């Protein structure tokens, strides 16, 4: 799961349970002053069973 307001990608167990921060970096955070990146990290892609 990606959190565009906090610049964090979360690991969420497929079977349920608590989400944990997997990757956090200022480069993933939203930049309201940049018209091309006002939302930050947004969206994930699955490939061969992995994100």
Kinemage of the C-alpha trace (Angstrom):
@kinemage 1
@onewidth
@group {chain A} dominant
@subgroup {mainchain}
@vectorlist {calphas} color= white
{ca unk a 1} P 0.000 0.000 0.000
{ca unk a 2} L 1.344 3.452 -0.846
{ca unk a 3} L 0.672 6.505 1.322
{ca unk a 4} L 1.137 9.567 -0.850
{ca unk a 5} L 0.759 12.052 2.008
{ca unk a 6} L 3.487 10.482 4.175
{ca unk a 7} L 5.862 9.264 1.448
{ca unk a 8} L 5.674 5.698 2.739
{ca unk a 9} L 5.178 2.299 1.139
{ca unk a 10} L 3.592 -0.141 3.576
{ca unk a 11} L 3.876 -3.932 3.708
{ca unk a 12} L 0.450 -5.466 4.304
{ca unk a 13} L 0.125 -9.217 4.906
{ca unk a 14} L -2.113 -10.863 2.284
{ca unk a 15} L -3.731 -12.953 5.026
{ca unk a 16} L -4.500 -9.860 7.098
{ca unk a 17} L -2.796 -8.311 10.069
{ca unk a 18} L -0.923 -5.163 10.906
{ca unk a 19} L 0.699 -3.068 8.174
{ca unk a 20} L 4.340 -2.084 8.680
{ca unk a 21} L 6.348 0.664 7.007
{ca unk a 22} L 8.459 -1.032 4.317
{ca unk a 23} L 10.045 2.011 2.660
{ca unk a 24} L 10.038 5.648 3.762
{ca unk a 25} L 12.003 8.389 2.056
{ca unk a 26} L 11.572 12.152 1.553
{ca unk a 27} L 11.834 11.533 -2.210
{ca unk a 28} L 8.514 9.655 -2.020
{ca unk a 29} L 6.642 12.468 -0.266
{ca unk a 30} L 4.242 14.877 -1.921
{ca unk a 31} L 5.591 18.201 -3.155
{ca unk a 32} L 2.659 20.660 -3.424
{ca unk a 33} L 4.917 23.233 -5.115
{ca unk a 34} L 5.637 20.822 -8.000
{ca unk a 35} L 2.721 20.657 -10.459
{ca unk a 36} L 4.053 17.354 -11.838
{ca unk a 37} L 4.288 15.613 -8.424
{ca unk a 38} L 1.679 17.065 -6.067
{ca unk a 39} L 0.730 13.635 -4.673
{ca unk a 40} L 3.966 11.787 -3.888
{ca unk a 41} L 4.262 8.014 -4.119
{ca unk a 42} L 1.077 6.758 -5.722
{ca unk a 43} L 0.321 3.324 -7.079
{ca unk a 44} L 2.048 -0.031 -7.085
{ca unk a 45} L 2.561 -2.721 -9.667
{ca unk a 46} L 2.352 -6.473 -9.193
{ca unk a 47} L 4.683 -8.664 -11.251
{ca unk a 48} L 5.004 -12.434 -10.851
{ca unk a 49} L 3.433 -12.418 -7.407
{ca unk a 50} L 5.486 -9.527 -6.035
{ca unk a 51} L 5.034 -5.777 -5.829
